[in-house]
Amino acid sequence: MDMKKPAASFANVSYEEAMRRARELIPFLREQAPACEVARKLTPAVMEALHRQGLVRYLQPRAWGGMELPFVSYFDIPELLSRGDISVGWTVDNLASHHRNLAWFDPKAQEEVWGSNPDAGIASGIAYPQGKGVPADGGIVLSGEWNFSSGTDHSDWSLLACVVRDGDKILDYLFCLLHRSQYEVVDDWHTLGMRATSSKTVRCKDVFVPAYRSVSMYVAREGHSWPGLKTNRNPHYRIPISALGGHGIGACLIGNARAALETAIDLVKSRSTNYTGARMRDFQTVQLRIGAAGAKIDAAYLLMRNDCLEVQRMYEEGGAPDIETRLRYKRNAAMGVKLCVEAVDSLHEMAGANGIYDHHPLQRMFRDMRAAAGHFSFSVDAQLPPWGLVALGGEFNSPTL
């Protein structure tokens, strides 16, 4: 008779220990990165290492064997893992943050997922307009098609967003929990970079979602609350990811930029130019690029991590950010990533012909940076003007922010 091995508990793993585990994986992740890219998902060896160390469950409630680390770890763990491979950091950030999201759901939904497998992968489709919800007795009927569902090859569940309407009237904005048997995965993830994130499209048609398997994200509505907070009382679970969703994935771009800087420094130390024999490190322009890249990466790191610490402290003290503060967080994520993109662009340009080879890690880091920076959270055109509008005395309304 086959016996299922019980899932490990990581409830006693501290923040410091989790950071140590993530840091020690960096060399292994760098070794595995080319194979992950070819597979267009994380290799079994990488996933086994992540699960063994509990690094997909660092935001999961302790009651389910998760680490329930402070909110700043939402930034810190992906940033470290991305120094090894940004696709690992990005995938872990998504899977771990969805464990955090599930803590908002009715305990019955938590039991369905974590009761059978606390390690379960949970992907997502977060664009509300891509899903259509129709009210039904005891829940809704969901249809839609969501692209960029990161980590979907490593997930048995998905959180799919939708707008619920009665005719033209908007009733709600929901996250709906669906089992993999209820949606189709479309193998369309063929991209410039971030290939190992398996950010494929998912779709479903006329799927009934019972009320306990959905949560309202209509946070602007009077009396809004998440049912799971009755049992998951850590104030960090109250922090709205709508304002800080870019910080977890943004941390991945910072980690990737740090890896690119380290790679570029090693390249400069090891080579002279092929044509003159001059040492690259003696070129003041090379020194300038290295110095500027390092400053931009540090600035982005401090900017975004400070937001996480600020909001963490705010909720610990019983407060909540106003709309201008929430927009400032979104502004900062976009601007921080812009600095990282500038840094990596400059480093890749400095690499010259060496940077065009597939085998050179800086080439992959450059492609990954450009692909990841295409995320809507990092569009300065979209994320900076709303804060500017409010700072200038205008109004900005978002039902889900």
C-alpha positions as CSV (number, residue, x, y, z in Angstrom):
1,M,0.0,0.0,0.0
2,D,1.4,3.4,-1.0
3,M,1.6,5.9,1.8
4,K,1.8,9.6,1.0
5,K,4.7,11.3,2.8
6,P,3.3,13.9,5.2
7,A,4.1,17.5,4.2
8,A,6.9,19.2,6.2
9,S,6.1,22.0,8.6
10,F,8.2,25.2,8.4
11,A,6.3,27.0,11.2
12,N,9.5,27.3,13.3
13,V,11.7,28.7,10.5
14,S,12.7,32.3,11.4
15,Y,13.2,35.2,9.0
16,E,17.0,34.9,9.4
17,E,17.0,31.2,8.7
18,A,14.8,31.6,5.6
19,M,17.1,34.3,4.3
20,R,20.1,32.0,4.9
21,R,18.4,29.2,3.0
22,A,17.6,31.5,0.0
23,R,21.1,32.9,-0.1
24,E,22.7,29.4,-0.1
25,L,20.7,28.4,-3.1
26,I,22.1,31.2,-5.3
27,P,25.1,29.2,-6.8
28,F,22.9,26.2,-7.5
29,L,20.2,28.4,-9.2
30,R,22.9,29.9,-11.4
31,E,24.0,26.5,-12.5
32,Q,20.4,25.4,-13.2
33,A,19.4,28.6,-15.0
34,P,20.2,27.5,-18.6
35,A,18.3,24.3,-18.2
36,C,15.3,26.1,-16.7
37,E,15.3,28.4,-19.7
38,V,15.4,25.6,-22.2
39,A,12.6,23.8,-20.3
40,R,10.5,27.0,-20.1
41,K,9.8,26.1,-16.5
42,L,11.8,25.4,-13.4
43,T,13.6,22.1,-13.4
44,P,12.5,19.3,-11.1
45,A,15.8,19.8,-9.2
46,V,15.0,23.4,-8.6
47,M,11.5,22.8,-7.5
48,E,12.6,20.0,-5.2
49,A,15.2,22.3,-3.6
50,L,12.6,25.1,-3.1
51,H,10.1,22.7,-1.5
52,R,12.7,21.0,0.7
53,Q,13.7,24.4,2.1
54,G,10.1,25.6,2.4
55,L,10.8,28.7,0.3
56,V,7.4,28.6,-1.5
57,R,5.7,28.7,1.9
58,Y,7.3,31.7,3.5
59,L,4.1,33.7,3.5
60,Q,1.7,30.8,4.3
61,P,0.1,30.9,7.8
62,R,1.9,29.0,10.5
63,A,-1.4,27.2,11.2
64,W,-0.9,25.4,7.9
65,G,2.8,24.8,8.5
66,G,4.0,27.9,6.7
67,M,6.7,30.3,7.9
68,E,4.3,33.4,8.1
69,L,7.3,35.7,7.9
70,P,7.1,39.5,8.2
71,F,5.7,41.3,5.1
72,V,9.2,42.6,4.2
73,S,10.1,39.0,3.3
74,Y,7.7,39.5,0.4
75,F,10.5,41.6,-1.1
76,D,13.6,40.0,0.5
77,I,13.2,36.3,-0.5
78,P,12.5,36.9,-4.2
79,E,15.3,39.4,-4.4
80,L,17.9,36.9,-3.0
81,L,16.7,34.0,-5.2
82,S,16.8,36.3,-8.3
83,R,20.5,36.8,-7.8
84,G,20.7,33.2,-8.8
85,D,18.0,33.2,-11.5
86,I,15.3,35.8,-11.9
87,S,12.8,33.2,-13.2
88,V,13.1,31.3,-9.9
89,G,12.6,34.5,-7.9
90,W,9.6,35.5,-10.0
91,T,8.0,32.1,-9.8
92,V,8.5,31.8,-6.1
93,D,7.2,35.3,-5.5
94,N,4.0,34.4,-7.4
95,L,3.4,31.0,-5.8
96,A,4.2,32.3,-2.3
97,S,2.1,35.4,-2.6
98,H,-0.8,33.3,-3.6
99,H,-0.4,31.3,-0.4
100,R,-0.8,34.7,1.2
101,N,-3.9,35.5,-0.8
102,L,-5.5,32.2,0.1
103,A,-5.2,33.2,3.8
104,W,-8.0,35.8,2.9
105,F,-10.4,33.0,1.8
106,D,-13.1,31.2,3.8
107,P,-11.4,28.5,6.0
108,K,-13.3,25.9,3.9
109,A,-11.4,26.9,0.8
110,Q,-8.1,26.9,2.7
111,E,-8.9,23.3,3.9
112,E,-9.6,22.2,0.3
113,V,-6.1,23.3,-0.8
114,W,-3.8,23.0,2.1
115,G,-5.6,20.2,3.9
116,S,-4.5,17.8,1.2
117,N,-1.3,19.5,0.2
118,P,0.2,22.5,2.0
119,D,2.9,22.6,-0.7
120,A,0.3,23.1,-3.4
121,G,1.2,25.5,-6.2
122,I,-1.3,28.3,-6.8
123,A,-1.0,30.4,-10.0
124,S,-3.1,33.4,-11.0
125,G,-4.7,35.5,-13.6
126,I,-5.0,39.0,-12.0
127,A,-6.6,41.2,-14.7
128,Y,-10.2,41.7,-13.7
129,P,-11.5,42.7,-17.1
130,Q,-10.2,39.4,-18.6
131,G,-12.7,37.4,-16.5
132,K,-16.5,37.6,-16.6
133,G,-18.6,36.6,-13.6
134,V,-22.4,36.1,-13.7
135,P,-24.3,35.8,-10.5
136,A,-25.7,32.3,-9.8
137,D,-27.4,30.6,-6.8
138,G,-24.6,30.1,-4.2
139,G,-21.8,31.7,-6.2
140,I,-21.0,32.9,-9.7
141,V,-20.4,31.4,-13.2
142,L,-17.0,32.3,-14.4
143,S,-15.6,32.6,-18.0
144,G,-12.5,34.2,-19.3
145,E,-9.0,34.0,-20.6
146,W,-6.0,35.3,-18.6
147,N,-2.5,35.7,-19.9
148,F,0.8,35.8,-18.0
149,S,-0.2,33.2,-15.4
150,S,3.3,32.7,-13.9
151,G,4.2,29.4,-12.5
152,T,1.2,27.6,-14.0
153,D,3.3,24.5,-14.8
154,H,4.0,24.1,-11.1
155,S,0.4,24.7,-9.9
156,D,-2.6,22.6,-9.1
157,W,-4.8,25.7,-8.5
158,S,-5.2,29.2,-9.8
159,L,-6.7,32.5,-8.5
160,L,-8.6,34.0,-11.5
161,A,-9.9,37.6,-11.3
162,C,-13.2,38.8,-12.8
163,V,-15.7,41.6,-12.9
164,V,-19.2,40.4,-11.8
165,R,-21.9,42.3,-13.6
166,D,-25.7,42.3,-13.6
167,G,-26.2,43.6,-17.1
168,D,-24.1,46.7,-17.3
169,K,-24.0,47.2,-13.6
170,I,-20.8,46.2,-11.8
171,L,-21.5,44.2,-8.7
172,D,-18.1,43.1,-7.5
173,Y,-14.5,42.4,-8.3
174,L,-13.5,38.9,-7.3
175,F,-10.6,36.5,-7.0
176,C,-11.9,33.0,-7.7
177,L,-10.1,29.8,-6.7
178,L,-10.2,27.1,-9.4
179,H,-8.7,23.7,-9.5
180,R,-6.5,22.8,-12.5
181,S,-9.2,20.4,-13.7
182,Q,-11.5,23.5,-14.2
183,Y,-9.3,25.5,-16.5
184,E,-7.2,25.0,-19.6
185,V,-3.6,25.9,-19.9
186,V,-2.5,27.3,-23.3
187,D,1.1,26.7,-24.2
188,D,1.9,30.1,-25.6
189,W,4.9,31.2,-23.5
190,H,7.5,31.7,-26.2
191,T,9.2,35.0,-25.3
192,L,12.3,37.2,-25.4
193,G,13.1,36.5,-21.8
194,M,11.7,35.2,-18.4
195,R,11.2,31.9,-20.3
196,A,11.4,29.7,-17.2
197,T,8.5,31.4,-15.5
198,S,6.0,29.3,-17.5
199,S,3.7,32.4,-17.6
200,K,1.2,30.8,-19.9
201,T,-2.4,31.7,-20.7
202,V,-5.2,30.0,-18.9
203,R,-8.9,30.0,-19.8
204,C,-12.2,28.6,-18.6
205,K,-15.8,28.7,-19.7
206,D,-19.0,28.6,-17.7
207,V,-17.4,27.3,-14.5
208,F,-19.5,27.5,-11.3
209,V,-17.5,29.0,-8.4
210,P,-19.2,28.6,-5.0
211,A,-19.1,31.7,-2.8
212,Y,-16.6,30.3,-0.4
213,R,-14.1,29.9,-3.2
214,S,-14.1,33.6,-4.0
215,V,-13.1,36.8,-2.2
216,S,-14.2,40.3,-3.0
217,M,-11.4,42.8,-4.0
218,Y,-13.8,45.7,-4.0
219,V,-11.8,47.3,-1.3
220,A,-13.3,50.8,-1.9
221,R,-16.7,49.5,-0.8
222,E,-17.9,50.3,2.7
223,G,-17.4,47.5,5.2
224,H,-15.1,45.5,3.0
225,S,-13.3,42.6,4.7
226,W,-11.7,39.3,3.9
227,P,-13.3,36.3,5.7
228,G,-10.0,34.5,6.3
229,L,-8.8,37.3,8.5
230,K,-11.1,36.1,11.3
231,T,-8.7,33.2,11.8
232,N,-5.5,34.6,10.2
233,R,-5.0,37.5,12.6
234,N,-1.5,38.6,11.8
235,P,-1.8,42.3,10.8
236,H,0.6,41.7,7.9
237,Y,-2.2,39.8,6.1
238,R,-4.3,43.0,6.0
239,I,-1.7,44.7,3.8
240,P,-3.4,45.2,0.3
241,I,-1.3,43.7,-2.4
242,S,-3.1,46.0,-4.9
243,A,-0.8,48.8,-3.7
244,L,2.4,46.7,-3.4
245,G,2.1,43.9,-5.9
246,G,4.9,45.4,-7.9
247,H,7.3,45.2,-5.0
248,G,7.6,41.4,-4.9
249,I,8.2,41.0,-8.6
250,G,10.2,44.3,-8.6
251,A,12.5,42.7,-6.1
252,C,13.3,40.1,-8.7
253,L,14.5,42.7,-11.2
254,I,16.7,44.1,-8.5
255,G,18.2,40.7,-7.7
256,N,18.7,40.2,-11.5
257,A,20.4,43.6,-11.7
258,R,22.7,42.7,-8.8
259,A,23.7,39.4,-10.6
260,A,24.4,41.4,-13.8
261,L,26.6,43.8,-11.9
262,E,28.5,41.0,-10.3
263,T,28.9,39.3,-13.7
264,A,30.0,42.5,-15.4
265,I,32.6,43.2,-12.7
266,D,34.0,39.7,-13.1
267,L,34.2,40.2,-16.8
268,V,36.0,43.5,-16.5
269,K,38.5,42.1,-14.0
270,S,39.3,39.2,-16.3
271,R,39.8,40.7,-19.7
272,S,41.7,43.2,-21.8
273,T,40.5,44.5,-25.1
274,N,41.2,42.2,-28.0
275,Y,42.5,45.1,-30.2
276,T,44.7,47.2,-28.0
277,G,45.5,44.9,-25.1
278,A,44.5,47.6,-22.6
279,R,42.9,46.5,-19.4
280,M,39.2,47.3,-19.3
281,R,39.3,48.3,-15.6
282,D,41.6,51.2,-16.4
283,F,39.0,52.8,-18.7
284,Q,37.3,55.6,-16.8
285,T,34.2,55.1,-18.8
286,V,34.0,51.5,-17.6
287,Q,34.6,52.6,-14.1
288,L,31.8,55.2,-14.5
289,R,29.3,52.5,-15.9
290,I,30.1,50.2,-13.0
291,G,29.8,52.9,-10.4
292,A,26.5,54.3,-11.9
293,A,25.0,50.8,-12.1
294,G,25.8,50.0,-8.5
295,A,24.3,53.3,-7.3
296,K,21.1,52.8,-9.3
297,I,20.6,49.3,-8.1
298,D,21.2,50.3,-4.5
299,A,18.8,53.2,-4.9
300,A,16.1,50.9,-6.3
301,Y,16.6,48.4,-3.5
302,L,16.3,51.0,-0.8
303,L,13.3,52.7,-2.4
304,M,11.2,49.6,-2.7
305,R,12.2,47.8,0.5
306,N,11.5,51.0,2.5
307,D,8.0,50.9,1.2
308,C,7.5,47.4,2.5
309,L,8.9,48.3,5.9
310,E,6.8,51.4,6.1
311,V,3.5,49.7,5.3
312,Q,4.4,46.7,7.6
313,R,4.9,49.1,10.5
314,M,1.7,51.0,9.6
315,Y,-0.5,47.9,9.9
316,E,1.3,46.7,13.0
317,E,0.2,50.0,14.6
318,G,-3.4,49.7,13.4
319,G,-3.2,52.1,10.6
320,A,-3.6,51.9,6.8
321,P,-2.2,54.0,3.9
322,D,-4.3,56.6,2.2
323,I,-4.8,56.8,-1.5
324,E,-1.8,59.1,-2.1
325,T,0.5,56.7,-0.2
326,R,-0.8,53.7,-2.1
327,L,-0.1,55.5,-5.4
328,R,3.3,56.5,-4.1
329,Y,4.1,52.8,-3.6
330,K,3.1,52.0,-7.1
331,R,5.1,55.0,-8.4
332,N,8.2,53.8,-6.5
333,A,8.0,50.3,-7.9
334,A,7.9,51.6,-11.5
335,M,10.7,54.1,-10.9
336,G,12.9,51.6,-9.1
337,V,12.6,49.1,-12.0
338,K,13.4,51.9,-14.4
339,L,16.7,52.5,-12.6
340,C,17.5,48.7,-12.7
341,V,16.8,48.6,-16.4
342,E,19.1,51.5,-17.1
343,A,21.8,49.8,-15.0
344,V,21.6,46.5,-16.9
345,D,21.3,48.1,-20.3
346,S,24.6,50.0,-19.6
347,L,26.4,46.9,-18.3
348,H,25.3,44.8,-21.3
349,E,26.4,47.5,-23.7
350,M,29.8,47.6,-22.0
351,A,30.2,43.8,-22.5
352,G,30.4,44.5,-26.2
353,A,30.5,41.4,-28.5
354,N,30.8,39.1,-25.5
355,G,27.2,40.0,-24.6
356,I,25.7,38.6,-27.7
357,Y,26.4,34.9,-27.1
358,D,23.7,32.6,-25.8
359,H,26.2,31.0,-23.4
360,H,27.0,34.3,-21.7
361,P,24.9,34.8,-18.5
362,L,24.9,38.6,-19.0
363,Q,23.0,38.1,-22.3
364,R,20.2,36.1,-20.5
365,M,20.1,38.6,-17.7
366,F,19.7,41.4,-20.2
367,R,16.9,39.7,-22.0
368,D,15.2,38.7,-18.7
369,M,15.4,42.3,-17.5
370,R,13.8,43.7,-20.6
371,A,11.1,41.0,-20.6
372,A,10.2,41.4,-16.9
373,A,10.2,45.2,-17.1
374,G,7.3,44.9,-19.6
375,H,5.0,44.1,-16.6
376,F,2.2,46.8,-16.2
377,S,3.4,47.5,-12.7
378,F,6.6,48.9,-14.0
379,S,5.1,51.2,-16.7
380,V,6.2,54.7,-15.7
381,D,3.6,56.1,-18.1
382,A,0.9,54.3,-16.2
383,Q,2.2,54.4,-12.6
384,L,3.7,57.8,-12.1
385,P,0.9,60.2,-13.3
386,P,-1.8,59.0,-10.8
387,W,0.4,60.0,-7.9
388,G,1.2,63.3,-9.6
389,L,-2.4,64.0,-10.1
390,V,-3.3,63.4,-6.4
391,A,-0.3,65.3,-5.2
392,L,-1.5,68.2,-7.3
393,G,-4.9,68.2,-5.7
394,G,-6.8,66.0,-8.2
395,E,-8.8,62.9,-7.5
396,F,-8.0,59.3,-8.4
397,N,-10.6,56.5,-7.9
398,S,-9.9,52.8,-8.1
399,P,-12.4,50.3,-6.6
400,T,-9.6,47.7,-6.1
401,L,-6.8,49.9,-4.8
